[in-house]
Amino acid sequence: MRLKRVVGQNIRRLRKAKALTQEQLAADSGIDMRYLGSIERGQANPTLLVLDAIATVLGVHAQVLLSEMRSK
């Protein structure tokens, strides 16, 4: 599913922009690091609560994680 890839790419992009490792983001979000990795690869289907926890740590609204980045 395309949405899972979009979410994963957004999380990875924002995590790297904050200079966080997967381990740090996972720990701060209260999820397993392997689960976070599968989300970033577009393999896992995270719940809204998980997306909200990740978004909170990244300092964005959860809807940002769902938004497809468009080229200008």
N, C-alpha and C positions, 0 to 999 in steps of 0.2 A: 504494500500500500504506500502510495506516495506521501501521505501525511506523516507517516512514521519517519520517513527519510528527512522530511522538512524539519520536524521536531528535533531529530538527532543532530542535524547540521547546525541548527540554531543553538542548541545547547553547547555543542563543541566550540562553535565560534565565540559565544559569550564567555564560556569557561576560559578559553585561551586569552581572550581580551582582558579578563580579570587575573590572568597569570595563576590560575588554579590548576592543580593536577586533578585527574579523575578521583584519586584517593581523597583529596581534600574536599571536593564537591560532594562526593558520596557521603563522607562522614558528616559533613555539615548539614546535608539534606536528610540524613537518617536512613540512607538506603545502602545496599550492598554495592561495592565497587564493580563487580562483574555485571550486575544489573544495569548500572549506569553505562557501562561499556556497551551493553547490548542495546540500550536506548540510543546512544550516540551512533551506533552502526545501523539504526533503523530496523532492528530485529524485534525489539520488545515493544509492547503496547502498554505504556504507563497509564496509571489511573490519573484522574484529575488531582487527587491529593498529592501524588508523587510529583506531578508537573508543578503544582503550587509550591511544594517544598523546594524544588530545584530553582524555580523562578525567584523565590524569596532570597535564597542564598546568592543568586546572580544579580539581585537588585532590580528585577524587571517584573512586569505584570505577566501572568501566565499566558495571556493571549499573544504576547510577543513570541513565545516559543512555537506557537501555531502558525505564525504569519510567514508566508513565503516572501523571501527577499527578491525584489525585482531590480533588474539592471536599469540604469538610466540611459 
